[in-house]
């Protein structure tokens, strides 16, 4: 591949040590992906619940209500990791988005349509109207967004494919790891959304909610998480074996630094499967339901680290000899970190208030 296809390194020095930006990138991406998985998995399970014979109104309502704020938080917390990838790998990432520009820009349209449809479903549910078709179209929008994100992620790591994609944008989908990586993303989202549904149902039942409705929602969530985790373990090994040979070998030779996060993530998935299989009555086993949520988040955290490490191996040859100048600007960096921590605190406070506050008699909910 002509080296001219890779843009020149930005001559502007980094305002801080590279390792700090790597850590902040992983941390902020983890926060972002928590909300992304909530939205994606929630829309899929809401659409699935709407297609079932009993309709599972409580389950659909839960995910629609949650997504009314989770979508906005997913968008808000996408800004920080986007800024960090711009600092560290901007010349690779933005080239990939340009090569599939119509899809990348179209993602904004899909996002707006999906967000609007979620509010449409929310108000139709409150009015007692049907939302089946609305939820299916909303889920299709977020499935397409996930596909675009996976495509860009794969493309920015492989400059060797840029020439082919420049000639035919559809060639971006020809990567052998696209299917398992896309499924890995979707299954993780479904597992997380299922765990969320079960956890919320258990909490509602403990506070005197309708036992039958809560039990139905909890069992639906546990079954969804169980099936998603089962397929996820299979798909994870498919993805690992589908990696380019040189990338897989480099990853395996990384020692404990690379194998420990991967191994812990896999073990968390296995433990998650065991815990899920042992839940027969979620309302009577609240501790197990809580452990499910903890294991889902834990596995996701370690897999994000593995994902980040794989990117380095993909780009190793393209970044060979790269020398980045560093000119620390601790003032702006400290200001960013302070504001970031403040925003996290405000977000936690807002979510806690949203979970605890209830409208007064006669007062409409937001």
N, C-alpha and C positions, 0 to 999 in steps of 0.2 A: 504494500500500500504506500502511495506517495506520502512522505512525512509532512508535506505541505497541508494535508487535510487536517492535521492537528494544529489548532491555533497556537501562536507563540505564548509563552508563559507571561502572565501579567507582571510587568516590571515593578509595580507598586509593592513595597514590602508588606509582610504580614504585620498587623498591629499587636501581635502577641505570639507566644511560642506555639508551634504547630500542634504539639500534643494536646494543648488546651482546647484548640478548636476541634480536634478529633473527639475529645471527651464530650464537649458541649454538643457537638453534632449528634452523637449517639444518644445522649441524655434527652435532648429536645425531640429527636425523632421518636424515641420511645413514648414520650408523652403524646405526641401527635398520633402515633399508630394506635394507642389505646382508644382514642376517640374515633379514628378511622374504622377500626374493627367493630366498634360498637355500632357505627352507622351502617357499614356494609352488612355485617351479620344480622343486625336488627331488621334491615329492609328485606333481606332474604327470608328470615323466619316469619316476619309479618306477612309477606306475600304467601308463604307456604301455609301459614295458619289460616289465611283467608280462603285457601283452596280446599281445606279439610271440611268434612261433612258438618261438624258442629260449629265451624267458623272461628272458634276460640277467640271470642271478642276481647276478653281480658288481655290475652297475649298480644293481639294486634294493637290494642289501645296502649299497652305498655311501651312497645317499641316506637310507635308513632309519637307518643308524648316525649320519650327519651330523645328521639332524633330531632325534635324541634329545638333542642339546645346542643345536642352532640354534634350536629352538622356544623353549626357556627363555631364550636370550640375546635373541631377538627381543622377548619379553615384557619382560624386564628393561630393555632399552634403549629401550622405548617410553615409559618413565616420564618421562625428561627432556624429550623433545619435547612430550609431553602437558602437562607443567608450563609449558613456555614458551608454548604456544598458549593456555593458560589465562591467562597473564599478559598476552599481547599481544591476543588475540582471544577471550577467554573468553566474552563475551556473545553472540558469533556462533556459536561452536563448540558450546557447551552447549545453546543453543536448538535447533540442528540435531539434536543427539542426542535431545532430548526429543520432537521432532516424529516421530521414527522410533524411539521408545523400545523397542518390542518387538523390533525388529530389532537395535538396539544392545545390549540386554541379552542377546538370544539369541545374539549373537556370542560371549559368554563360554561358553555351553553348547557351541557348535560348536567352540570352541578346546579345551575340555576333552575332548570326544569325539575330535577329531583327534589330540590329544596322546596319549590313551590308545591309540587305534588304531595309532599309530606304534610304541609299545612292544609292542603285540600282534604287529605285523608283525615287529618285531625278534626276538622270542623264537620266533616260528613259523619264521622263516628259519633260526635257529640249530638248530632241531629238525628241519629238513629238510621242513617242511610248506608247503602252498600259502598264498600271501598275496594272490592276485590280487584277490579281492573286497574284502579289508581295505584294500588300497591305493587301490582305486577310491573307496570310501566316504570314506577319509581325504582324498583329493584333492577330493572334492565338498565336504567341510567347509571346506577352505581356500579353495576357489573362492567359496563363499558368503560367507566372511569378507571376501575381497577385494572382492566386490560391495557389501557393507555399508559398508566403508571408503570406497570410491569415492563411494557415495551420500551419505554424511555430508560428505565433502569438498566435493562439488558444492553441497550444500544450504547449508552454512554460509557460502559465498561469495555466495549469492543470496537476500538477505532478501526480495526481491520475490516469491519463490515460496513463502514460508512460509505465507501464507494458504491457498493452494491445497492444500498438503501437510497443513495442519492439518485440512482438510475430508476429505481422502482421502490416506492415507499412501502409497498406491501411486503417486501422482502424482510422488513423488520420483524415480521411474525415467523420467519423461517428458523429462528434459533431453536435448537433441539431442547433447550431448557425452558422454553416459554410455557409449554403446557404444564409441566410439574410445578414450576414456580408460581404460575397463576393459580393453580389448584391449592398450593401451599398457602397462599394469601387468603383465598376464599374459605378454606377449611378452618384456618386459625380464627377468622372472623366469626364463623358460625359457632365454633366452640366457645368463644368468648361471649357471644350474645346468648347462647343457651345457658351458660353459667350465670349470666346476669339475670335472666328470666327466673331461674330457679332460686337464686339468692333473694330477689325481690319478693317472690311468692312466699318464701319461708318467713321473711320479715313481716309481711302483711298478715300472714296467718297468726304469727305470734302476737300481733297487735289487735287480734279479734276480727280479722277479715273473713270473708266467706271461705270456709274450709274447702268446700268442693271446688270452687273456682281456683283457689290458690293451689290445691293439689294438682288440678289439671294443668295449670300453667307450669308448675314446678316439674312435673313429669315430662311435659313437652320439652322444656329446656334441658333436662338431664338426658333425654333420648337424643336430642339434637347434638348436644356436646359429646355424647358417647360415640355416635356414628361418625361425627366429624373427626374426633380424635383417632378412632380406629383407622379411618381412611388416611388421616394425616401421617400416621407412622409409616404406612406403605408408601405414600407419595413422597415423604421425606427421603427415603432411601432411593426412590426413583430419581429425585432431583439430584441427590448426591452423585449417583452413578452417571447421570446425564451431563455432568460438568465436563468441560474440556479436559483432556487427559493431563495437560501440563498444569492446569489450575488445581486439579484434584491432587496431583503428586506434590505440588508445592504446599498445598494445605495440609496434607498428611505429614509432610516433613517439618511442619511448624512446631511440633512437639506439644508440650502442655499448654502453651499460649493459645494454640488454635483448637486442640483436641479437647481441652477441659470445658470451654463453653459449649461446644457441640455435644460432648458426652453428657454434661449436666442437663442440657436442653432435652436430649433424647430420654434420659432417665426421668425427668419431670413429666414427659409425655407418657411414659410407661406407668408411672405412679398414678397419673391422672386417669388413665384407662382403668386401672385396678380400683381406684376410689369410685369412679362412675359406675363400674359394673357392680359394686357392692351397695348401691343405693336402691332400695326397693320402695321406700316411702320417704320422699324428701322432707315432708313436714315433720316426720318423726326422727330424722337424722340431720338436724341443722348443722352440726359440726362438720359432717362430711360435705355438705353443700358448700360451706365456707371454704373447706380445703380445696374443693374443685376450683373455685374462683382464684384462690391463691396460687394453685399449680398452673392454671392457665396463664396468669400474668407472669409467673416466674419463668415458665417455658418460653414465653414470648420475649422476655427480656434477654435471655441467653441466646436465642436464635437471632435477635437483632445484632448482637455482638458478632456472631458467626457470619451473618450477612455482610457486615462491615468489613470483616477480615477477608472474606472472599473477594470483595471489590478490590482490595489492595493487590491480591494475587492476579486478578484479571488485568489490572493496569500496570503491573510491575514492569513489563518490557517497554510500555509506552511512556513511563515516567522515569526510566533509567537515566541517570545523569542529571535529574532535575535538581536544581539548587535554588531554594527559595530564600530571598532576603527577609530578614526579620528586623523590624524597628518597633519595639514595644511602645504601646500607647496605653499605659495602665489606667489613666483617668477615664477615658471613654469605656474601656473594658470593665472597670469597676462599676461605672454607671449602668452599663448594660446588665451586669450580673445582679445588681441591686434591684433594678426594675423588673428583671425576670423573676427573681424570688418573690417580689411583691405581687406580681401578676399570678404566680402560682398560689400564693396565699389567698388572694382575692377569689380565685377560681374555686379553691377548696371551700371557702366560706360560702360562696354563692351556691355551690352544689349541696352543701349541708343544709342551707336555708331552704333551698328548693325541695329537698327531700323531706324536711320536717314541717315546713309551713303548710297549712291547709286553708282554703278560702273560708271566710266566715259565712254563716247561714245567709243565703241570698246573694252572696258575692261570687261573681264569675271568676273562673281560673284564667290565667294568662294563656 
